[in-house]
């Protein structure tokens, strides 16, 4: 491993360190990304660099307790910690948006070619979430912006242009979403979303409950939210 690294140029060594740091922060790297300057999709140079040197990345990350996984079909590379560390617990609102995005991704996969990019508007996502009962009304601009920003940070979605909370803003749903919400997890997540709705109904019926009871319900909700 050390010999292979030492054979790198100085630029390649810097690239290696930068990409490892980015993977630890973002978890997912996808090959096909949107270039805002060229206004077109292109192959991700970071993905290609990992692919060319994948054994070196695997060995290096393994020393720190991480497993590097590559899915050639969807062209997604991601890392998993064998001790369950380095995970981000998503808040309830981001979890709901993640669920809606997975539903839209599946909807597009069923109706169009698998190799076609999944591009939706923010209004499409909100409509889906309202239709499935995850929201009774449009969430606030702050909730929309925070949820989508969280998912952008993990390379689960990518913004094409515009302001995140605007209805017309276009969002690319990246195939990495399949590895956050696997087919096995989608049913559990659906049940989790329903539990959020049930909790909201209970809170509405018990507005005069004690503060201790409210805190207990809140802690229970936090423990159920999804992790990346």
N, C-alpha and C positions, 0 to 999 in steps of 0.2 A: 504493500500500500504506500509506504513512504517513498519507495523508488519511483512509483508512478507519479506521485505528487511532485517530487523533485524534478521530474522531467518536464513539468509544466513551465511555460514562460511565466514571467512575473504577472502579466495581464491575466493569464489563465488561473494563477494562484489566487489573485484578487477576486476573480469571477467565482471560483470555487467557494471561497469564504463567504462572499456575498449571498450566493444561492443557498448555502447551508443555513445561514442566518435567516434568510427569507422563508425557507421551508419550516423552520422552527416557529416562526411567527404566523405563517399563513396556512400551513398544513398541506395545501393542495397546489399543484402546478399543472396547468392544462396546456396542450400543444396549440390548439386553435384559438387565437385571440383577435380582438378587434383593434385595429390601429386607427385612432381618432384622426391623426394627421392625414393618412392616406385614405381614410373613410372606406376601409376594406379589411377583410379578414386576412390574417397571415399566420405563418408558423412561428411559435414562440421560441426565441433563441435560447432562453434558459432551459426550456424543456429539452431541446436538442442537445445542449451541453451535458445535461444530466444523463440523457440516453447514451451519449457517446462514452461517458465515463461512469456508467451505472454501477459497476462493481466497486469502484473506488468510493462512490457515495454510500453504497450499502455497507461496506466495511467500516468506514469512518463513523457513520451514524449508529452502527451496531455497538461500537465502543461506548456510546452514550446511552444505550438502552433503547434505541429506536429501530424500527423495521421500516425499510423503504419498499413500497409496493408500486408496481407499474401495471396498469391495465392498458394493453395495446389496442383493444377494441375501441375504447372511448378516448384513448390517448390522454390518460390522467395518471399523474404520479403523486403519491401522497405518503405521509409518514404516520406510524403508529408507535406509541410508547408502550413497551412491554410491561411497565409498572403502572400504567394508567395515569401517569402524570402529564403535565403540559396540555391540559384540556381546558377548554373554554365553555362555561355553562351559559347557554343563551337564555335571555330573559323571556318571559311569556310572550310578549309582543313579537319578538324576532322569531320565536318558535312558530307562531301562527303564520307569519309571512313565509317562513321556510316551507311549511306544509302547503300553502297556496301555490308557491312556486313549483313544488314537486308535482302537484296536480296539473298545473299548466304544462310542465315538461312532458308528462305522460300523455296529456291530451294531444300535444303536437306530434309526439312520436307515433301515436296511433293513426294520425290523419295525414302525415307527410313522410317523406323519406328520412330514414334515421340519420343520414349524413347532412341533412339540412339544419342550419342553425336555428335555435329556438329563441325568437325575439318577440317580446310582449311589451305592452305599454303598462305603466303603473295602474291605469284605470282598469285594464284587463285583470290584473292581480287582485285589486280591491273588489271587483265584481265577483270574482270566483270566491273570495273569502266571505262575502255577504251571502252569496248563493248557498254555500255550505253551512251557513249559520255561525261561522267563526266570529263575525261581527254583525251587530244589528244596524250599524250605521258606519259611514266612512270614518276611519281613524283620523286622528289629528295629523297635521303636517309634521309635527315633531316626531310622532310615533312612526310615521312612514319613513321619514329621513333616517331616524336612528336604526330601525330594523334593516333597511336596505344597505345602509353604510356598514353595519356589522357583517352582513353577508358578502359585501364587496371585499372587505378586509381579509376574508378567508378564501377568496377566489371561487366563490360559489355562483356569483353573478357578476356581470360587468355592465356598467352604464355606457350606452352609446353616446348620448348627448343630453343636454338640458339639466334642469334642476330636479333632484330626486323626488320631491314631493308633488311635482306637477303631473297631472293625469296623462298628458301626452308623451312624457318622457319614456324613451325606449330602453328596455332592459334585456340583456342577453342572459339566458339561463344556461350556465355551463354544465357539462356532463358530470362534473365533480359532485353535483347534488345527489347523484345516484349512490355515492359512497358515504354521504352524510345520512340520508334516509334511504336505506336499502329496502328491497321489496319486503323483507321480513319485518322491518320497522314501521312500514307505512300504516299497518292496521293499528299498532300500538299508539302511533302518533295521532291517528284519527280519534282513538279513545281518549287520549290526553286532551285534545282540543275540546272534545265533548265534556270532559271533566272541568275544563276552564269555564265553559258555558254554565254548567250546573252550579259551580261555585258562585258565579255572578248572580244567578237566580236566587241562590240561598242568601247571599249578602243583601239583595234587594228586598227580600222578605223579612230580613232580620236587621233592619237599620238601627235598632235600639240595642243590639248585642253589646256585651262588655268589651273593653279594649283588649283584654287578655284573650278572649275567644277570637277576635279579629286577627291578633298576632299569630295565634296557633294556626288558623286557616292559611295565612300568608306564608308561614314557614313550610307548610305542607305543599303549597303550590310550587315554591322555589325548589324543593327537593325533587319534583317531578319533571322539571324542564330539561330539554335535550342538551347534550354536550357534543362538542366537536374536538 
